[in-house]
């Protein structure tokens, strides 16, 4: 049975990915800040925090991995003028998207089987932004 980790598995897109993989016979683990509504294995994890990611992989206990889906990230970033954006709000957004993908990928590499895959989800905001959402 193939094995996959999906970050942000409790959200709308992530839960859909979890369900689709499970329906195709995959063993799926969701790493998220909250438990999801799917029947997949739920592991609470702040993907932007190095210690939390290490604990989550340890709790998972897998020795092999076929797929990592980096889908996690805050969906409701702080909006407002950049001059008013706190460093804490900036870091929360950047850590959940960019740092989280780095930490998850770094931890997955030793487990990935030959032919294993990593999928990094991204927002259309890379191509079209909205005013006062600079951190996102």
N, C-alpha and C positions, 0 to 999 in steps of 0.2 A: 504494500500500500504506500502510495506517495504521501509525503508530509509537507505541509505548508504552514508558514506563520503569516498572519495578516495583521498589520498594525492598524489601529483605528477600527477594529472589527466590530465595535459596538455602534458605530455610526451608520448612516444610510448606505453609503457606498461600500464601506468595509463589510457590513453584514451581508450585503448582496454578494460580494466576492466570496465570503465564507460559505454562504448557502450554495453558491454555484459550484465551488470546489467540492464540498461535501456531497452534493448530489452526483458528482462524477467519481465518487469513491475515495476521495482524498481524506487523510486525517488532517484536521485543521485546528490550529491554535490561534486564538485572537488575543493580541496584546493591546490593552486599552486602559484608560483611567477608570472605566466603569465596566461592569458586566453587560454583555449584550443579550439580545433576545434569540440568538441562534443556538442550535444544539451543539455547537463546536466547543472545544475546550476554552475556557475563559481564564486568562491570566492577567491580573491587575498589574499595570506597568506604566510608569511615566517614561516614555521613550526618550525624552530630552535629558534624563538623569542617568549618568553612567552606572551608579550603584543599583538603581532600579532595574535597568536593562540586564545587568549581571545576575541579579536575583531572579528575574523572570526566566532567563535562559536556564538557570540552575533548577528552578521549579519545574520547568518543562521537561528537562531530563533526556532530551533526544540526543542520539549520537550521530544522526544523519538528518539532512534537510534537503528537500528537492526544490522548494520555492519560498522566497521571501517577498512579500508584497508590502512595500513601504507606502502606506496609505494614511498614516496617522498625521494629525496636525490640528491645531485649533481652527475651528470654523467660524469663530466670532471674534476676530481680532479687535483690539481697541481702535476706535476711529477718532479722528480729531487732527488738528494741526500738528505737524511734525515737531514744531517748537514746544508743544505741550506733552508730547509722548514721553512717558517715563522709561528709563532704562529697563526697569523690571518688566513692563509690558512688552517692550521690544524683545527682550530675551525670551520671554514666555513664547512668543510667536516664532521667533527664529529657532529656538531650541526644539519646539515641537515639530517643526518642518525639516529644517536642514540638519541640525545636530542629531535629531532622532533618527533620520535616515542613515547618517554616518555611524552612529553607535550600533544600530540594529545590523547594518551591513557588516561592520567589523566583527561583530560577534557571530554572524551567520557564516562567514567565509570558511572557518575550520570545519563546519558541519556540512557544507554543500557537497552533494554527491557530484560526480562527473556528469556534466550536462545539466546541472542545476541552474536555476534562473533567479534573478532579482528583478523585480518590477518596481520602479519608482514612479508613483503617481504625482502629478503636478496640476496646478490650477491654470486656467486660462489667463489668470492675472499676470502671468509671465509675459503675455503678449498684449494685454489691454488692462490697464489698472483703473482704479477708481480714486478720486481725490480723497486725501486724508486716510489712506490705508497703507502707508508706506511699509510698515513692519510686515504686513501680509505679503 
